[in-house]
Amino acid sequence: MAARRLSFSNITALAPMVRVGTLPMRLLALDYGADVVYCEELIDIKMAQCHRVENEVLETVDFVAPDDRVMFRTCEREKDRVVFQMGTADPDRALTVAQLVEKDVAAIDVNMGCPKEYSTKGGMGAALLSDPDKIEAILKTLVSGVSVPVTCKIRILPSLQETVGLVRRIERTGVAAVAVHGRLKEERPRHPVHCDYIQAVAQAVSIPVIANGGSLDLVKTNADIEGFRKATGASSVMLARAAMWNASVFSRQGPLPVERVMEDYLKYAIRYDNHAFNTKYCLCQMLRDKVESPLGKQVQAAQTNADISDAYGLQQFYRQTQERLQARREALQSGSQPDRPVMDGDVTIMAVKFERREYPPQITPKMFLLEWSRQQKVEQPLYETVQRSQDRAFQSIVTVAEKKYRSSLWEKSKKFAEQAAAIVCLRVLGIPEGRIGEEDSGLVCKRKREGKVNGTTEEEGRKKRTGNGQLGDGGGGR
C-alpha cells in the first residue's frame, strides 16, 4: 500500500510510556513543541477485540473493549502526528490491529525494546530482539498491509556488530524509521546510555534513527536535546522521563514551572474525561519528590477528576466543562431519536428524558409504575442499568409483565435512567406518569387521600427524614 508520510527526520518526539502516553499528555507535549507523540504500548490481543466508536460528545475516536473500557482515545488535533505503538509477537494479529487504527493515526510502531515482564511475556517487547526472523515477518507484513508509515523501537544488543546487523535487517523491511534506546535489555535508567551504539547504527543505515534513553544523564532541558542528537549522530530525539517530569522540556522558550504544567495537563484530562487514576499517576510523576506535600497527599487521596480539580483550585473549570459536555450530549440526543415507540430486538424504546422539575415533589414515574404493577397483580418492575465508559452516562431497561422498555437517551445518574425507563413503559401502556397537570389522576388523588409521600405515609416520611426508619419508594432494581 502507498503510505501516508510522516517525517521522522529532525524531529523531537514524546516516547511511548505506559500509563503516561494517554491523550492528555500527548496533547500537552504537542502544545509545548513536540513534533511527534507516541501513545503508550497497547497489546495486540486486547486491541484486536476493540471496536471503533466516534465519541461525538468528547469529539474523539475511541477504541472500546468488550468490557466497555476505552483502550485508546485520540482526536483530530493529533491525527497527523500520533504514532500508535503496539506490543505484538504475531504478524497477522499485528496487521489486524494496525488496520483497525490506521485511519486515525499517523504511523504504526512495534515495541521491540521494553524489557519489563508485561511486555516480554508472550514474546513481545525486548523478547523479539532474540528472534530477528519474527521481527522481519512482523514488519514486512505491516509495511505491505497498511497505508501509514511503520516504525519500530529497539534496545541495543550485547555487541555493536549485532546491533548494527539487526538494524540493517530492519531497514530492509521497508520501515520509515527506527528508534534506538541506547541500553541493553538488562540495563536500567541508572546505567549510562551507550551513545556510541546509537551513533554506529545512524551511520550504518539510510533511514532516520531516533535516539532514546538520554533523559537522566544528558537531557534535562530543551537546550540539551541538540547535544544528545549530536552525541548520538541520530536524525531525531525521543524523550521519555524528561517529558514525563515536565512536558515543557519540548519548548524552545525554556521550561515552565511544573505547577503550570500540571494545571495545563489537568485541564486536558478534564476536557477528555481521562480516567482519574491515570490522571493521578501522571500528576504524581510530575510532583516527584513532592508527593508527600499537602498537594501530593490531596492528589493521592482523590478518587475522581472532580476531587483532583479541587486540589488544584480548578473547580470552576471542571464544572463549566461538565456543563458544556452535558449540553452537547443533550443536543446530540435530541436529534434523530425515536419520539414514538419502536422495537430494538425485544425492547421497546422511545427518546425520553427524565426532567425532575416536570413532576411534583411527591411523585415519580417509578412510583406510578410500581402502583400499577401492584394493582395488576404482576411482578414488580425489574430495572437493569448499564454505564457507558466513554462518558459514564447511564441507561436502564425496565421489565414489566415480561416485556422490556428503555429510553434511547442516556442519563447522568442511575436513578434518572430508571425513571426514564419507567416513563417509556407508562407511555406505551397509556398510564398516567404523575407529571404536573396530571395531579387529578386516580393514583395521585389516592396517594394524597392516604397522605403518602413516595410510597410512605407522612409519619413514615418524617421518620425517614430524621433517620428513624429505612423506607423508600419500593421501586428500586433487584
N, C-alpha and C positions, 0 to 999 in steps of 0.2 A: 504494500500500500504506500501511496505518497504521503509522507508525514508532514503535519503542520510543524513549522520550525520555531523552536525556542532556542535562542542563542545561549550557549554555556561559556562563551569566551568573554574574559574580562568582566566577570560578574562577582558579586558578593551575595551569598545565599544563606538563608536560615536552614540549619541542618535538621534532619529528621530526629525528633526526640520524643520518646514515649511519654504520654501524659502532658507534654508541653506543646507539641506542634498541632494543636487544635485551631479552629478558625480564629478565635480572638487573638492568639499570639501571632498567627500568620499575618493577619491584617495589620497588627501593630508593627511588625517588622517591616512590612511594605511602607507604612506611613513614615517610618524613620529612615528609609533609604535602601532597604534590601532590594535586590534586583529579582531574586527568585526565592520562593519559600517551599520547603518540603513539609508534607504532613508527617505525622508520626507513623511508624511502621504499622501496617494493618495486615493481618494474617489472611491468606487467600481462602482458607476453608470457611472462615467467618464471613468474609466479604461475598463469596460466591452464593451465599444464602440470602443476601440482601435484595431488596427491590428499591428502585429509584423513585423518589417522591419529590415533586415540586411543591415546596412549602410556601404557599402564597402569602401566609401571614408574616413569616420571617423574611420572605424573599430570598430563600436559599434552596439549594438542591440537597436533599437528604438521602442517604443510603441506609435503609432501615432493616434491621434484622428481624427474624420471625418473632422474637420476643418484644418487638417494638423499640428496641434500643437503637439510637442513631449511631451507626458505626463511623460514618464520615459525613461531614457537613461542609459545603462550600457555597460560594456565591459569585455573582458576576464580577465583583471588584477584583478577585484574584484569578479569574478563569484563565487568563493568558500567562500567568506566572506561578501557578501552583503545580508542584510535582507530586504525584501520588506514589508513595513508597509502599511496596508490599513485601511481606515475608512469604516466601514460596520455596518449594523443592520439587514442583511438578510443572512441566511446561504447559500442559493442556489446561490445568486449573489456573495457572498464571494468566493465560490468554483469556479465559472466561472472565476473570476479574478485570483485566485491562480493557476488554471490550465493553464491559459494563460501565466503566467510569470515563472512557476516553473522550467523550463529547463534552465533559465538564472540567477537564484538567488540561494542562499544557504539556505534560510529559509523564511517562511511567518510569519509576526507578525500582530496581530489585535490590533488596538488602542482602549483601554478601559479606557484611563485616561485623554485625552485632555479636559479641561473644557471650551474651547472657543466655541463661537456660531457656527463658520463654521464647527466644528466637532460634536457638540452636537445636532444640528438641524437634524431632521430625526432619532433621537435615537442613534446616533453614539457616539464615544469617551466616556467621563465620564458619559453620559446618560445611558450607558449599566450597570453601577455599580448598578443601582436600578432594574435591570432585570436579575437576575442570571440564570433564565431558558433560556433566549435568549443567554447569554454568553455560556452556556453549549452547546446549539444547534449549534452555530456557530463553536465553537472549535472542537466538535466531528465530524462535517461534514468535516472540513478541515483536521483533523488528519487522517480520514479514506479515504480522497479523493485525497491527493497529496503525492508525493514521497520525499518531503523535510520536515525538522522539522517545527513544528508550535509552535509559542510562542505568548504571549500577554503582554501588558504593562498596568498596572492599577495605580490608586491612592488609598490611604488608605480610609477606611470607618470611620464613626464617632467614633466607638468603636473598641478597639483592638480585641475583640471577633468576631465582624462581619467581620473584615478584615481577620483574620485567617480562619474563616469559609468559606469565599469566595475563598481564595486561595487553601484551601484543595479541594473544589469542582472543581476548575480549574485544579488542579493536576490530578484528576480522569478522565479528558477528554483525557489524553494521551499527553499533550503538553510537549515540551522538556525543557522549562524554563519559568519563569515569571519575568518580570521586575516590580519593585515597586517604584513608585515616592512617597517619604515619606511626602506627603502633602495631606490634604483634597481637594476636588474639588473646594471649595470656597477659598482656600488659594492661595497666590501668592508668587513669589520669595522672597519678603521681610519678609515672615513668616519663622521661623526656621523649618528645616526639622526634622521629627519625626523618629530619628534613632531607637528608642525602638520598633516602629511598624514593621519596616523592620526586626529587629532582631527577633521579635516574629514569623514573617512569616518564616524566614530562619530556625528557629528551629522546625517549625511545619510540614514542607514538606521535601520530599527527592529530589525533582528536584532542579536544580540550581536557585537561586534567584539573580537577578541583581539589585543592589541598584542604585537609581537615585534621583537627587534633591539636591546634595551637592555642586554645583558649587559656589554659592555665599558665603556660610559660611565655608565650610570645604575643598573644593578642589580648590586651586589656582595654584598649581604647580604639577608636576608629583610625587614629594615626598609625596604629601598629599593623593594620591589615595589609598595607602595601609592603611593609617589611617582611611579613610572613610570606606574601606572594613571591617576593624576590628571593627569600631564603630557600624556597622550595622549587623555584623555577616554574611554578604552576601557572596556568592560564587564569585560574579563578580561586576564590577562597570561600570556604563554608564554615560557619560559626555555630557552635552548639552552646556550651555553658556560658560563654561570654554574653551571648544574646539572651539566654535564659535569665541571667542575673540582672541584666539591664539592656533591653532591646534597643535603646538609643545608641548602642555601640555602632549601629549602621549609619548614624547621622554624621555627616561631614561637618556639621556645625558644632560638634562636640557633644559630650554626654549630657543628658538631662538628669536632674535629681531623681533618684529611684522612686521617691514619693509621687512625683508627677507621672512616671512611667506606670506605676501600679494603678493610679487613677485612670489613666488612658486605657490600660488593659481591662480594668473592671467595667468601664463603660461599654467596651465591645462585648464582654461576657454577658452583660445585662441585655444589650441590644439583640444578641443572637442566642439568648436562652441557653447559655453554656451550663453544663452540669455543675452544680455547686461544689461538689467535691473535687472536680477538675480545676475549677476556679481557685479554690483554697490551695491546692497543691502548687499551682503556678505562683500565686502570691507569696506563699511561704518560701519558694525558691528565691524570689526577689528580696524577701526580708533577710534571708541568710542568717547572719549572727544576731539578728534582732527578733527571732521567732519567739523568744521568751519575754519580749517587751509587752507593755499593756496592749498595743495594737496587735502584736503577734498572737497573744493569748485570745483576744477577741475574735480574730480570724479563725484560729483553730477551733474555737467553741461554736462557730457559726454552722448552721445546718442548711441554710438556703442562701440564694443570692441576695434576698432582701436583708438577711442578717448581716451578710458581708457588706452590703451597701451602708447599713447603719454604722459599721465600724469605720468606714471611710468618709462618713458625712455626705453620702450620695443618696439619701432617702428621697429627695425630691426628683432627682434624675430617674431613679428606679420607678417611682410612682408614675411619672409622666410617660416613661417608656411603656409601662404596662398598660396605661390608658390608651396610648396610640395603637399598641398591638391589639388590644381588645376592640377598639373602634374598627380597625382593619378587618379583624375576624368577623365582626358583626356585619360589616358591609359586604364581605365576600359571601357570608352565609345567606344574606337576604336575596341574593341573585340566583336564578336558575335552581331554586329549590321547590319541591312539590307542595303547593298550598292546598292540594286535595289528596285524600288517601291514595297511596299506590303500594303495590306489593314489592318487597325486596326479599325474594325467597319466600319464607313462611312468616315474614314480619311485615306488618302494616306500618308504613311510615308517612309522616307529614312534616313539613317545616314549621315547627312550633318552638317558641322560646318562652320560658317561664319568666314573667315580669312580676316581681313581688308586689309592686305598687298597684297592680290591677286587682288585687284581692284584699278583702278586709283582714284586719289583724288576726281574727279568729278562724279564718277559712283558708284551706289549701286544697288543691286538686287531689292530692293523695288521700286526704281525709274523706272527700266525697266518694272516691273510688272504693275506699275501704267500706264505707257505709253501704254503698250499692252492693258490693260483693256479699256483705252480711245479709242484706235483705233478700238477695237472690239465692242465698244458701250455697254459694260456691266458695271454693278455697280462696283465702285472702290473697291479694296481689303479691306476686313474687318479682322482686327487682334484681336485675343483674347489670352491674355497671362496669364499664371499662374506662381506662385513662389513656389518652393519646400521648406518646412520648415527646413528640416534637414541640408541643405547646402545653402539655399537661392538662388539656381540657377533658371533660367527661361526657359520656353518652350512656344512656341507660335503656334497657329493654324491660318492659313490664309484661308479665304473663298473667292473663285473667281468663278463666273459663277455657283453658288450654289454647288460647290464642295470644299472639305476641304483638306488642306495639312499641314503637320508639319514635323519637323525633330525629329528623335528619340533621339537625343542628347540634353543635357541641356546646356544653355549658361550662362555666368557670368552677363549679363545685359539684360534688356527688349529689348533694341534696337537690340542687336545681335541676340536674339531669333526671333524677327520679320524678320530680314534679312535672317536667316537660313530657316524659313518657306517659305519666298519668293523664295529662291533658289530651294527648293523642287518643288514648283509649276512650276517654269520656266523650270526645267529639265524634269519634267513629260510632260509638254506641248511642249518641244522641242524648247524653245525660248532662244535666247542668253541672258546671265545674266550680260555681261559687264566686265568679267574678263580680266586681262591683256592678250593681244594676240587676243582679240575679238574686238579691237578698230575700225576695219574696218566694223563692222556690221552696218546695216542700221540705227538703232536707235542712235548709238553712233555718226556716221557721221552727222546725222541730228542735234543732240544736239550741236556738235561742230560748224556746219554751223550757227546755230541760236545763238551761243555764250552763251548757257545756262549752268549753273552750278547747279546741284542738283535741277533741275526743275525751276530755275530762270535765268534771263538774267544776264550778267556780271554786269550791272549797278545796278540791284536789289540786286545782291550778295554783292556789295560794301556797299549798304545801310544797308543790314543785318549785315555786319561785323562792321559797325560804329554805330549800334543801331538804325538806321533810317528805320524802317520797320519791320514787323513780318512775315517773309517768311520762308517756309521750303520745303521739297520735296513732300508735299501733300499726302504722303502715310502712315500717322500715323493711329493707330487704332481708331475706332469710338465707 
